[in-house]
Amino acid sequence: MKKSKFLVAGLVVIAAVGYLVISGFNSSSVYYLKVTELVNKSSAYSEKGLRVSGDVKDGTVQKDVVNQHLEFVMSDKEGSEMNVVYNGIIPDAFNEDVQVIIEGEYSKKTNTFKARTLLAKCPSKYEAKVEEKS
């Protein structure tokens, strides 16, 4: 009788831990896409976590540092574009000539991505120069 109580309690604990692991994994999983993939196939990714990489299009940045609000157009090498709206701390490396990775939700109706996270890739000027041997 005592053994069956411990067995049942153990199964309940294992089931609870398994549920927490699986639900945590599902809520933190995101699709990683390029701008073209998202714009062309957005219906397949609606209402799901998305991470998109692309370039900030020159001349499109509207930055309000005081209110921590940022809007810009993001593009990729294939020529697709989408509007991006971000509210939060703007990374120091963010500029018009950098690649960015954003995470959030996309609206096909307005072609606008509402970003919760904005990461700016460091420009190549920070990379070490390689000396050529002659």
C-alpha positions in Angstrom: 0.0 0.0 0.0 2.8 2.4 0.9 4.7 1.6 -2.3 1.7 2.4 -4.5 1.3 5.8 -2.8 4.9 6.7 -3.5 4.6 5.4 -7.0 1.5 7.6 -7.6 3.2 10.6 -6.0 6.3 10.1 -8.1 4.2 9.8 -11.3 2.4 13.1 -10.5 5.7 14.9 -9.9 7.2 13.5 -13.2 4.1 14.5 -15.1 4.2 18.1 -13.6 7.8 18.6 -14.4 7.3 17.2 -17.9 4.4 19.6 -18.5 6.4 22.6 -17.3 9.4 21.7 -19.6 7.2 21.3 -22.6 5.1 24.4 -22.1 8.2 26.5 -21.4 9.8 25.2 -24.6 6.7 26.0 -26.7 6.3 29.5 -25.3 9.9 30.4 -26.0 10.3 28.9 -29.4 10.4 31.3 -32.4 10.7 31.1 -36.1 13.9 32.7 -37.5 13.2 34.2 -41.0 14.4 36.7 -43.5 12.2 39.6 -44.5 11.3 38.0 -47.9 10.2 34.8 -46.2 8.0 36.6 -43.8 6.4 39.0 -46.2 5.7 36.3 -48.8 4.5 33.6 -46.4 3.2 35.5 -43.4 0.0 33.6 -43.1 2.0 30.5 -42.1 3.6 32.4 -39.2 0.7 34.5 -37.9 0.3 34.8 -34.2 3.5 33.0 -33.5 6.8 34.1 -32.1 9.0 35.5 -34.9 12.6 36.5 -35.2 13.5 38.3 -38.4 16.9 39.4 -39.8 17.5 42.2 -42.3 19.0 45.6 -43.0 17.9 49.0 -41.9 17.0 50.9 -45.1 18.8 54.2 -45.3 16.7 57.4 -44.8 13.8 55.6 -43.1 14.8 55.9 -39.4 12.5 57.9 -37.2 14.0 57.9 -33.7 12.6 59.5 -30.5 15.2 58.8 -27.9 13.4 60.5 -25.0 10.3 58.3 -25.4 12.3 55.3 -26.5 10.3 55.0 -29.8 11.8 53.8 -33.1 10.4 53.3 -36.5 12.2 52.2 -39.6 11.9 50.2 -42.8 13.7 46.8 -42.8 14.8 45.2 -46.1 16.8 42.3 -47.3 19.0 41.4 -50.4 15.9 40.0 -52.2 14.3 43.5 -52.1 11.4 42.8 -49.8 10.6 45.5 -47.2 8.5 45.9 -44.1 7.8 48.6 -41.5 9.2 48.1 -38.0 7.9 49.7 -34.8 9.9 49.3 -31.6 9.4 50.8 -28.1 12.3 50.2 -25.7 16.0 50.9 -25.2 17.6 51.6 -28.5 20.9 49.8 -28.9 24.0 52.0 -29.2 25.1 50.1 -32.3 21.8 50.9 -34.1 22.3 53.0 -37.2 21.0 53.2 -40.8 23.8 51.1 -42.1 23.6 48.0 -39.8 22.0 44.6 -39.9 19.3 44.0 -37.2 17.5 41.1 -35.7 14.0 41.8 -34.4 11.6 39.6 -32.4 7.9 40.2 -32.1 4.7 40.0 -34.2 4.0 40.8 -37.8 0.7 42.2 -39.3 0.4 41.4 -43.0 -2.5 43.9 -43.3 -0.3 46.9 -42.5 3.0 45.2 -43.4 4.3 46.2 -40.0 6.4 44.3 -37.5 5.9 45.3 -33.9 9.2 44.4 -32.3 9.6 43.5 -28.6 13.3 42.9 -29.0 15.8 44.8 -31.2 19.4 43.6 -31.7 21.9 45.5 -33.9 24.8 43.7 -35.3 28.1 45.4 -34.7 29.5 47.1 -37.8 32.6 45.6 -39.4 34.8 48.5 -38.2 35.1 46.5 -34.9 36.6 43.5 -36.6 40.3 43.0 -36.5 42.2 43.7 -39.7 43.9 40.8 -41.3 47.4 41.5 -42.6 48.2 40.1 -46.0 51.5 38.3 -46.4 53.4 38.9 -49.6 
